[in-house]
Amino acid sequence: MSTLNLGILAHVDAGKTSLTERLLHAAGVIDEIGSVDDGSTQTDSLALERQRGITIKSAVVSFAIDDVTVNLIDTPGHPDFIAEVERVLSVLDGAVLVVSAVEGVQAQTRVLMRTLQRLHIPTLIFVNKIDRTGAHCERVLRGISEKLTPSVVPMGSAHGLGTRSPGFTPYGAADTAFTTRLADLLADRDDAFLAAYVDDDTTVSYDRLRDVLAAQTGQALVHPVFFGSAITGAGMDALTAGIKELLPAAEGDAKGPASGTVFKIERGPAGEKIAYVRMLSGAVRVRDRLPFGQDDEGKVTAISVFDHGSAVRRESVAAGQIGKLWGLGDIQIGDAIGTLPAAAQERHHFAPPTLETVVVPCRPADRGALHTALSQLAEQDPLIDLRRDEIRREISVSLYGEVQKEVIQATLSNEFDVDVTFRETTTICIERPVGSGASFEIIDKEPNPFLATVGLRIDPAPVGSGVEFRLEVELGSMPYSFFKAVEDTVRETLWQGIHGWQVTDCTVTMTHSGYWPRQSHSHGTFDKSMSSTAGDFRNLTPLVLMSALRQAGTTVHEPMHRLRLEVPTDTFGLILPVLARLRAVPYAPDMRGTSCLLEGEIPAASVHELEQQLPALTRGEGMLECAFDRYRPVSGTIPARPRSDHNPLNRREYLLHVERRVTGHRSGA
């Protein structure tokens, strides 16, 4: 059997988990359809998901459509959990994007569709909830064409909208309006088909049309649209047939070397780490020793493969399949197993979190337990970016929004028995170098107290390039471990720049290097005071790098969101002064009769306040869409972030800290 790894994506409450239940029931995997409201669905297995009625973690279930095994991945719809969706995208062969027939295209729908298009993931669109009062398929279809993509084709007509017994009738060869519209759409994207169609449209058979539709859908050029109701089952047969016919099954070299990607980590009942892996080629077997990540390796002790519902124990997991691996204690989300193809190596598809908060234990004695618990949550969601402030004994996490904060709080309480509160949420800024700066310190020359020579130059780099480390010295001029110590420390030090924010979009070049070789006393005992160690390079690098950075100078940049605001025309005058106070930059308004469309940009720090004020300003009729766009230089007062390290910008304080640390190690030894 072939395998199709299928993602179900949607704006929150569009009905994707209900759709998952309906597909499982239709395939005979479950006897009774679960309810999101009752907390009885297959994929919302967390207690917190059942309580809130929302998907928080992605979940995998399996079912069969004839000879195709479908691994269906249900993903969160709330934007605060977009990181969970990001990890799923790297393993998908195709997707179903769910849109409500009542609410239509919503903010998260647009974000998801843009990303699916950018990654060329074949996507069907399912307009759900045609049984609901207010369902309007033509209006929703226009919204899809205008707001998502014009490359859509409805695959049938819905009837009985807003009733308990709606229906969906698929178009066929006898529907000339459909076949003409379909042929025109396909001809725009296929020159050979266009030539045949123009030459004599009567020679283009309906089977040929369906073949070309499947090919172009598989290339993510066109997006078939289906209508139905996950609650009543209307349209499910047509959607299921469309999934099999139009979405391409997984491809992979079953006989090639083992290669895959880890997209989810969870803990088992005994606390053991379980890695979810999508295999791209080859196979992994129980007792195999697997290379993963950078330089790690582990022995696989058990394997489960998804088959007809949940995961079942198997001796191996093969190319195209999704499996759960036990025994790899150090594995992390995003790790590659073996060598990934270049096309599979892109990791980040969505913007990083732009908010952060300090997590405070209600009981001071829980401080250690809190760090342990958050470390386990960071295994499952690395983008929360756990940050420990040893000076103030505080722990910070990164966030996408306030709902995510509430979920973290509830999870810590329910699963780890740690009650917490949070400080005020603040915005995460970045620093970028303004110019170039250089510094060096020579071994055995004042004021350098370390047995190492390090020279570094920092230069600005293109936006989005991150941090690149280069050498202007010979790689063989000293042991590789010393170069590695410098590079690792450079990256670690740049997490906090002059103003305390992460420094990015720069190139750091090592310009000077030197060390004292391993030396011994006459009786043969190694003398650390006469020989350079990697510790000397780790301790000296922050001083040299921050000196160069101070010379280069940095600017602080704040995250900006794209703003799309639709409000009643008569409230436009009330909105403008609020946007000005929130430092938003609106573009020219587009007046559309009784409604006004306003686009622009707004600081991430102001989005939450605008969301709170909008209902009162617009009588509850305002619609706001915001998504991260870029970083812009901060004007006015420069926000500073409290440092969580022993500041290498203050040489005396830093050296005292190093001395205390070294003394502590000696006394401990």
LINCOR-V796161 format. One record per pair of residues at least 4 apart in sequence whose ideal C-beta (glycine too) atoms are under 6 Angstrom apart, sorted by the first residue. I is the first residue (numbers start at 1). J is the second residue. D is the distance in Angstrom with one decimal. If there is no record, write none. Layout:
BEGIN
i=I j=J d=D
i=I j=J d=D
END
This chain:
BEGIN
i=1 j=67 d=5.2
i=1 j=69 d=5.1
i=2 j=68 d=5.4
i=2 j=249 d=3.9
i=3 j=69 d=4.9
i=3 j=250 d=4.6
i=3 j=320 d=4.3
i=3 j=321 d=5.7
i=4 j=68 d=5.5
i=4 j=70 d=5.0
i=4 j=93 d=5.3
i=4 j=249 d=4.9
i=5 j=71 d=4.8
i=5 j=91 d=5.7
i=5 j=92 d=5.6
i=5 j=93 d=4.7
i=5 j=250 d=5.9
i=6 j=70 d=5.4
i=6 j=72 d=5.2
i=6 j=94 d=5.6
i=7 j=73 d=4.9
i=7 j=88 d=5.5
i=7 j=92 d=4.5
i=7 j=95 d=4.4
i=8 j=16 d=4.6
i=8 j=20 d=5.7
i=8 j=74 d=5.3
i=8 j=96 d=5.4
i=9 j=75 d=5.5
i=9 j=95 d=5.7
i=9 j=97 d=5.4
i=9 j=112 d=5.0
i=10 j=14 d=3.8
i=10 j=16 d=4.1
i=10 j=77 d=5.0
i=10 j=98 d=3.7
i=11 j=77 d=5.5
i=11 j=106 d=4.0
i=11 j=108 d=4.0
i=11 j=109 d=4.8
i=12 j=77 d=3.7
i=12 j=78 d=4.5
i=14 j=98 d=4.6
i=14 j=100 d=4.6
i=15 j=19 d=5.8
i=15 j=98 d=5.9
i=15 j=128 d=4.2
i=15 j=129 d=5.7
i=15 j=230 d=5.1
i=16 j=98 d=4.5
i=17 j=36 d=5.4
i=17 j=41 d=5.4
i=17 j=44 d=6.0
i=17 j=55 d=5.7
i=17 j=74 d=5.8
i=18 j=230 d=4.0
i=19 j=98 d=6.0
i=19 j=230 d=4.2
i=20 j=43 d=5.5
i=20 j=74 d=4.8
i=21 j=33 d=4.8
i=21 j=34 d=5.1
i=21 j=41 d=5.5
i=22 j=230 d=4.5
i=22 j=236 d=5.7
i=24 j=29 d=4.2
i=24 j=30 d=4.9
i=24 j=63 d=5.6
i=25 j=30 d=5.3
i=25 j=33 d=4.9
i=26 j=236 d=5.4
i=27 j=63 d=3.6
i=29 j=63 d=4.8
i=29 j=309 d=4.5
i=34 j=40 d=3.9
i=34 j=41 d=3.9
i=35 j=40 d=5.4
i=36 j=41 d=5.8
i=36 j=53 d=5.1
i=37 j=53 d=6.0
i=39 j=50 d=3.0
i=42 j=61 d=5.6
i=43 j=59 d=3.8
i=43 j=74 d=4.0
i=44 j=49 d=3.8
i=44 j=50 d=5.9
i=44 j=55 d=5.7
i=48 j=410 d=5.5
i=49 j=56 d=5.2
i=54 j=78 d=5.8
i=55 j=76 d=4.5
i=56 j=76 d=5.8
i=56 j=81 d=5.9
i=56 j=407 d=5.9
i=58 j=73 d=5.6
i=58 j=75 d=5.0
i=58 j=84 d=5.2
i=58 j=88 d=5.1
i=59 j=74 d=5.1
i=60 j=71 d=5.9
i=60 j=73 d=5.3
i=60 j=306 d=5.5
i=60 j=322 d=5.9
i=61 j=72 d=5.4
i=62 j=71 d=5.3
i=62 j=306 d=3.8
i=62 j=307 d=5.5
i=63 j=70 d=5.5
i=64 j=69 d=5.6
i=65 j=70 d=5.9
i=65 j=240 d=5.9
i=65 j=244 d=4.6
i=68 j=244 d=5.5
i=71 j=306 d=5.2
i=71 j=322 d=4.8
i=73 j=88 d=5.3
i=75 j=85 d=4.7
i=75 j=88 d=5.4
i=76 j=81 d=3.6
i=76 j=84 d=5.1
i=78 j=403 d=5.9
i=79 j=108 d=5.3
i=80 j=400 d=4.5
i=80 j=401 d=3.9
i=80 j=403 d=4.4
i=80 j=404 d=3.9
i=82 j=350 d=5.1
i=83 j=381 d=5.8
i=83 j=383 d=4.4
i=86 j=349 d=5.1
i=86 j=350 d=4.9
i=87 j=263 d=4.5
i=89 j=349 d=5.4
i=90 j=261 d=5.6
i=91 j=263 d=5.1
i=91 j=278 d=3.6
i=92 j=121 d=5.5
i=93 j=250 d=5.1
i=94 j=122 d=4.3
i=94 j=247 d=3.4
i=95 j=116 d=5.8
i=95 j=121 d=5.4
i=95 j=123 d=4.6
i=96 j=124 d=5.1
i=96 j=126 d=5.3
i=97 j=123 d=5.5
i=97 j=125 d=5.1
i=98 j=126 d=5.2
i=98 j=128 d=5.3
i=99 j=109 d=6.0
i=99 j=127 d=5.2
i=100 j=128 d=6.0
i=100 j=129 d=5.1
i=101 j=127 d=5.0
i=101 j=129 d=4.8
i=101 j=130 d=4.8
i=101 j=135 d=3.9
i=101 j=140 d=5.6
i=102 j=129 d=5.7
i=102 j=132 d=5.0
i=102 j=134 d=4.5
i=102 j=135 d=5.5
i=104 j=140 d=4.6
i=104 j=143 d=4.5
i=105 j=109 d=4.9
i=105 j=143 d=4.4
i=105 j=147 d=4.5
i=107 j=625 d=3.8
i=110 j=147 d=6.0
i=111 j=627 d=5.3
i=113 j=148 d=4.5
i=115 j=349 d=5.2
i=116 j=121 d=4.7
i=116 j=123 d=5.0
i=120 j=220 d=4.4
i=122 j=217 d=5.5
i=122 j=218 d=5.2
i=122 j=220 d=5.1
i=122 j=247 d=5.3
i=123 j=223 d=5.4
i=124 j=224 d=5.5
i=124 j=242 d=5.8
i=125 j=223 d=5.4
i=125 j=225 d=4.6
i=126 j=226 d=5.1
i=126 j=239 d=5.8
i=127 j=140 d=5.5
i=127 j=227 d=4.6
i=128 j=230 d=5.6
i=130 j=135 d=4.8
i=130 j=158 d=5.0
i=130 j=161 d=5.4
i=130 j=166 d=4.6
i=130 j=227 d=5.6
i=130 j=229 d=5.2
i=131 j=166 d=4.8
i=131 j=229 d=4.3
i=131 j=232 d=5.2
i=133 j=162 d=4.8
i=135 j=161 d=4.5
i=135 j=162 d=5.2
i=137 j=158 d=4.9
i=137 j=227 d=5.7
i=143 j=147 d=5.4
i=144 j=148 d=4.9
i=144 j=152 d=5.7
i=145 j=150 d=5.1
i=145 j=152 d=5.9
i=151 j=222 d=4.8
i=151 j=223 d=6.0
i=152 j=223 d=5.0
i=152 j=225 d=5.2
i=153 j=182 d=5.5
i=153 j=185 d=5.5
i=153 j=224 d=5.7
i=154 j=225 d=4.8
i=155 j=224 d=5.0
i=155 j=226 d=5.4
i=156 j=168 d=5.4
i=156 j=169 d=5.3
i=156 j=170 d=4.0
i=156 j=171 d=5.2
i=157 j=169 d=5.4
i=158 j=168 d=5.2
i=158 j=227 d=4.0
i=159 j=167 d=5.2
i=160 j=165 d=5.7
i=160 j=166 d=4.0
i=160 j=167 d=5.4
i=161 j=166 d=5.9
i=166 j=229 d=5.7
i=166 j=234 d=4.7
i=167 j=234 d=5.4
i=168 j=227 d=5.1
i=168 j=228 d=5.1
i=168 j=234 d=5.4
i=168 j=235 d=3.5
i=168 j=238 d=5.9
i=170 j=238 d=4.7
i=171 j=175 d=4.2
i=171 j=178 d=3.8
i=173 j=206 d=3.8
i=176 j=180 d=6.0
i=182 j=209 d=5.8
i=183 j=187 d=6.0
i=183 j=197 d=5.7
i=186 j=190 d=5.8
i=186 j=193 d=5.7
i=186 j=212 d=4.9
i=187 j=193 d=5.6
i=187 j=194 d=4.1
i=187 j=197 d=5.0
i=189 j=216 d=5.8
i=189 j=221 d=4.9
i=193 j=197 d=6.0
i=193 j=212 d=5.4
i=196 j=204 d=5.9
i=197 j=201 d=5.3
i=197 j=204 d=5.4
i=204 j=208 d=5.4
i=214 j=245 d=6.0
i=214 j=246 d=5.1
i=216 j=221 d=4.2
i=216 j=222 d=4.7
i=217 j=222 d=5.7
i=217 j=246 d=4.4
i=218 j=248 d=4.2
i=224 j=246 d=6.0
i=226 j=235 d=5.8
i=226 j=238 d=5.7
i=226 j=239 d=4.7
i=226 j=242 d=6.0
i=227 j=235 d=5.5
i=228 j=234 d=4.7
i=228 j=235 d=2.1
i=229 j=234 d=4.4
i=235 j=239 d=5.8
i=241 j=245 d=5.9
i=242 j=246 d=5.1
i=243 j=247 d=5.5
i=250 j=320 d=3.3
i=252 j=280 d=5.4
i=252 j=281 d=4.9
i=252 j=319 d=3.1
i=252 j=320 d=4.8
i=253 j=281 d=4.3
i=254 j=318 d=5.8
i=254 j=319 d=4.7
i=256 j=281 d=3.8
i=256 j=282 d=4.9
i=257 j=282 d=5.0
i=257 j=338 d=5.6
i=258 j=282 d=3.8
i=258 j=284 d=5.3
i=258 j=338 d=4.9
i=259 j=280 d=4.7
i=259 j=281 d=4.5
i=259 j=282 d=5.9
i=259 j=338 d=3.9
i=260 j=277 d=4.5
i=260 j=278 d=5.7
i=260 j=279 d=4.3
i=260 j=280 d=5.4
i=260 j=337 d=4.3
i=261 j=278 d=5.6
i=261 j=336 d=5.9
i=262 j=275 d=5.0
i=262 j=277 d=5.3
i=262 j=331 d=6.0
i=262 j=333 d=5.9
i=262 j=335 d=4.7
i=263 j=276 d=5.7
i=264 j=276 d=3.8
i=265 j=275 d=5.9
i=265 j=333 d=5.3
i=265 j=379 d=5.0
i=265 j=380 d=5.4
i=266 j=274 d=5.1
i=267 j=271 d=5.6
i=268 j=272 d=4.4
i=268 j=274 d=5.5
i=273 j=329 d=5.8
i=274 j=324 d=5.3
i=274 j=326 d=6.0
i=275 j=325 d=4.7
i=275 j=328 d=5.6
i=275 j=331 d=4.8
i=276 j=324 d=5.8
i=277 j=323 d=5.7
i=277 j=325 d=5.8
i=278 j=322 d=5.3
i=279 j=317 d=5.6
i=279 j=319 d=5.1
i=279 j=321 d=5.4
i=281 j=319 d=4.9
i=283 j=316 d=5.0
i=283 j=318 d=4.4
i=284 j=288 d=5.5
i=284 j=317 d=5.4
i=285 j=316 d=4.3
i=286 j=300 d=5.8
i=286 j=303 d=5.6
i=286 j=315 d=5.4
i=288 j=300 d=5.1
i=289 j=297 d=5.9
i=289 j=299 d=5.2
i=290 j=298 d=5.9
i=290 j=337 d=5.8
i=291 j=297 d=5.1
i=292 j=296 d=5.4
i=292 j=331 d=5.5
i=292 j=335 d=4.7
i=292 j=337 d=5.0
i=293 j=335 d=4.3
i=296 j=330 d=5.1
i=298 j=327 d=5.9
i=298 j=328 d=3.9
i=299 j=327 d=5.4
i=300 j=325 d=5.5
i=300 j=327 d=5.0
i=301 j=326 d=4.9
i=301 j=327 d=3.4
i=302 j=326 d=4.0
i=303 j=314 d=5.4
i=303 j=317 d=5.4
i=303 j=323 d=5.5
i=304 j=311 d=3.7
i=304 j=313 d=5.5
i=304 j=324 d=4.3
i=305 j=314 d=4.5
i=305 j=317 d=5.2
i=305 j=321 d=5.7
i=305 j=323 d=4.8
i=306 j=311 d=5.1
i=306 j=322 d=5.5
i=307 j=312 d=5.2
i=311 j=324 d=5.4
i=317 j=321 d=5.1
i=317 j=323 d=3.2
i=331 j=335 d=5.3
i=333 j=382 d=5.5
i=334 j=347 d=5.5
i=336 j=340 d=4.5
i=340 j=344 d=4.5
i=340 j=345 d=5.2
i=351 j=628 d=3.4
i=353 j=383 d=5.7
i=353 j=398 d=3.9
i=353 j=399 d=5.4
i=353 j=400 d=5.1
i=354 j=428 d=5.4
i=354 j=559 d=4.0
i=354 j=604 d=4.3
i=355 j=399 d=4.4
i=355 j=425 d=5.1
i=356 j=396 d=5.4
i=356 j=398 d=5.0
i=356 j=426 d=5.9
i=356 j=428 d=5.2
i=357 j=422 d=4.7
i=357 j=423 d=5.6
i=357 j=425 d=4.8
i=358 j=394 d=5.1
i=358 j=396 d=5.2
i=358 j=423 d=4.0
i=359 j=395 d=5.1
i=359 j=397 d=6.0
i=359 j=420 d=5.2
i=360 j=421 d=5.1
i=361 j=366 d=4.1
i=361 j=367 d=5.5
i=361 j=370 d=4.8
i=361 j=420 d=5.6
i=362 j=419 d=4.2
i=366 j=370 d=5.4
i=366 j=418 d=5.0
i=369 j=418 d=5.3
i=370 j=418 d=5.2
i=373 j=412 d=5.6
i=373 j=416 d=4.0
i=373 j=418 d=5.5
i=374 j=386 d=5.3
i=378 j=382 d=6.0
i=378 j=384 d=5.5
i=378 j=386 d=4.6
i=384 j=397 d=4.6
i=384 j=398 d=5.5
i=385 j=398 d=4.1
i=387 j=396 d=4.3
i=388 j=395 d=5.6
i=389 j=394 d=4.3
i=389 j=644 d=3.7
i=399 j=404 d=5.1
i=399 j=405 d=5.8
i=400 j=404 d=5.4
i=405 j=422 d=5.8
i=409 j=420 d=5.8
i=410 j=414 d=5.9
i=411 j=415 d=5.5
i=412 j=416 d=5.3
i=412 j=418 d=4.6
i=412 j=420 d=5.5
i=413 j=419 d=5.4
i=427 j=604 d=5.4
i=427 j=605 d=4.1
i=429 j=501 d=4.8
i=429 j=556 d=5.1
i=429 j=558 d=5.1
i=429 j=639 d=6.0
i=430 j=501 d=5.5
i=430 j=502 d=5.5
i=430 j=504 d=5.4
i=430 j=557 d=5.2
i=430 j=631 d=5.8
i=431 j=497 d=3.9
i=431 j=501 d=4.7
i=431 j=503 d=4.7
i=431 j=554 d=4.1
i=431 j=556 d=5.6
i=432 j=505 d=5.0
i=432 j=555 d=5.8
i=433 j=458 d=5.8
i=433 j=460 d=4.7
i=433 j=506 d=4.9
i=433 j=552 d=4.5
i=433 j=554 d=5.6
i=434 j=553 d=4.1
i=434 j=555 d=5.7
i=435 j=552 d=5.1
i=435 j=553 d=6.0
i=436 j=459 d=4.7
i=436 j=552 d=5.6
i=437 j=458 d=5.4
i=437 j=548 d=4.2
i=437 j=551 d=3.1
i=437 j=552 d=3.2
i=438 j=457 d=4.1
i=438 j=548 d=5.3
i=439 j=544 d=5.0
i=439 j=547 d=3.8
i=439 j=548 d=4.3
i=440 j=455 d=3.0
i=440 j=512 d=4.4
i=441 j=448 d=4.0
i=441 j=544 d=5.7
i=442 j=453 d=5.2
i=443 j=451 d=5.9
i=443 j=452 d=5.9
i=443 j=453 d=4.5
i=443 j=514 d=5.2
i=450 j=536 d=4.3
i=450 j=539 d=5.4
i=450 j=540 d=4.4
i=451 j=516 d=5.3
i=451 j=532 d=4.3
i=451 j=536 d=4.6
i=452 j=532 d=5.6
i=452 j=536 d=4.0
i=452 j=537 d=4.7
i=452 j=540 d=4.9
i=453 j=512 d=5.4
i=453 j=513 d=5.8
i=453 j=514 d=3.0
i=454 j=540 d=5.0
i=454 j=541 d=5.7
i=454 j=544 d=4.9
i=455 j=511 d=4.0
i=455 j=512 d=2.7
i=456 j=508 d=5.9
i=456 j=510 d=6.0
i=456 j=544 d=5.1
i=456 j=545 d=5.3
i=456 j=548 d=5.2
i=457 j=509 d=4.7
i=457 j=511 d=5.4
i=458 j=506 d=5.5
i=458 j=508 d=5.2
i=458 j=548 d=4.9
i=458 j=549 d=5.7
i=458 j=552 d=5.2
i=459 j=507 d=4.8
i=461 j=465 d=4.5
i=461 j=505 d=5.1
i=461 j=506 d=5.2
i=461 j=507 d=4.9
i=463 j=505 d=5.6
i=465 j=505 d=5.5
i=466 j=504 d=5.8
i=467 j=494 d=5.9
i=467 j=506 d=6.0
i=468 j=507 d=4.8
i=469 j=487 d=4.7
i=469 j=490 d=5.9
i=469 j=508 d=5.3
i=470 j=509 d=4.5
i=471 j=510 d=5.2
i=472 j=509 d=5.4
i=472 j=511 d=5.0
i=473 j=477 d=5.4
i=473 j=510 d=5.8
i=473 j=513 d=4.5
i=477 j=513 d=5.5
i=478 j=482 d=4.9
i=478 j=513 d=5.5
i=478 j=515 d=4.8
i=481 j=534 d=5.3
i=482 j=534 d=5.9
i=482 j=537 d=5.0
i=485 j=534 d=4.1
i=485 j=537 d=4.3
i=485 j=538 d=5.0
i=486 j=537 d=5.2
i=486 j=541 d=5.3
i=489 j=493 d=5.9
i=489 j=538 d=4.9
i=489 j=541 d=4.1
i=490 j=508 d=5.2
i=490 j=545 d=5.8
i=493 j=542 d=4.6
i=493 j=545 d=5.2
i=494 j=503 d=4.3
i=495 j=502 d=5.2
i=496 j=500 d=5.4
i=496 j=643 d=5.7
i=496 j=645 d=6.0
i=497 j=501 d=5.6
i=497 j=503 d=4.0
i=497 j=554 d=5.3
i=498 j=554 d=5.2
i=499 j=556 d=5.3
i=499 j=640 d=4.9
i=500 j=640 d=5.4
i=500 j=641 d=3.2
i=500 j=643 d=5.3
i=501 j=641 d=5.4
i=515 j=532 d=3.7
i=516 j=531 d=5.6
i=516 j=532 d=4.7
i=518 j=531 d=4.7
i=519 j=527 d=5.9
i=519 j=530 d=4.1
i=519 j=531 d=5.0
i=520 j=524 d=5.4
i=520 j=525 d=6.0
i=520 j=526 d=5.4
i=521 j=525 d=5.2
i=521 j=527 d=5.7
i=532 j=536 d=5.2
i=539 j=658 d=5.2
i=541 j=545 d=5.8
i=542 j=546 d=5.9
i=542 j=648 d=3.7
i=543 j=648 d=5.3
i=546 j=648 d=4.5
i=546 j=649 d=5.2
i=555 j=633 d=5.0
i=556 j=634 d=4.8
i=556 j=638 d=5.2
i=557 j=631 d=3.7
i=557 j=632 d=6.0
i=557 j=633 d=5.5
i=558 j=603 d=5.6
i=558 j=634 d=5.1
i=559 j=604 d=4.1
i=559 j=631 d=5.8
i=560 j=601 d=4.9
i=560 j=629 d=5.4
i=560 j=630 d=5.5
i=560 j=632 d=5.2
i=561 j=602 d=5.4
i=561 j=604 d=5.5
i=561 j=607 d=5.7
i=561 j=626 d=4.3
i=561 j=628 d=5.7
i=561 j=629 d=6.0
i=562 j=627 d=5.3
i=562 j=629 d=4.4
i=563 j=600 d=4.7
i=563 j=601 d=5.7
i=563 j=602 d=4.7
i=563 j=626 d=5.9
i=564 j=599 d=5.3
i=564 j=625 d=4.1
i=565 j=598 d=4.5
i=565 j=624 d=5.5
i=566 j=595 d=5.9
i=566 j=597 d=5.3
i=566 j=623 d=4.4
i=567 j=571 d=5.0
i=567 j=575 d=5.8
i=567 j=596 d=5.5
i=567 j=618 d=4.8
i=567 j=622 d=4.5
i=568 j=618 d=6.0
i=568 j=621 d=5.4
i=569 j=594 d=5.6
i=569 j=596 d=4.8
i=571 j=617 d=6.0
i=571 j=618 d=4.8
i=572 j=596 d=4.9
i=574 j=617 d=5.1
i=575 j=617 d=6.0
i=579 j=584 d=4.0
i=579 j=586 d=5.6
i=582 j=606 d=3.8
i=582 j=610 d=5.9
i=583 j=603 d=5.3
i=584 j=600 d=5.9
i=584 j=602 d=3.9
i=585 j=600 d=5.0
i=585 j=601 d=5.2
i=586 j=598 d=5.3
i=586 j=600 d=3.8
i=587 j=599 d=5.2
i=587 j=600 d=4.9
i=589 j=596 d=5.3
i=589 j=598 d=5.0
i=590 j=597 d=4.2
i=591 j=596 d=5.4
i=602 j=606 d=5.4
i=606 j=610 d=6.0
i=607 j=626 d=5.1
i=613 j=617 d=5.7
i=614 j=618 d=5.9
i=614 j=622 d=4.4
i=614 j=624 d=5.7
i=615 j=620 d=4.8
i=618 j=622 d=3.3
i=634 j=638 d=5.9
i=643 j=647 d=5.3
i=646 j=654 d=5.4
i=646 j=657 d=3.6
i=647 j=653 d=5.9
i=648 j=654 d=4.7
END
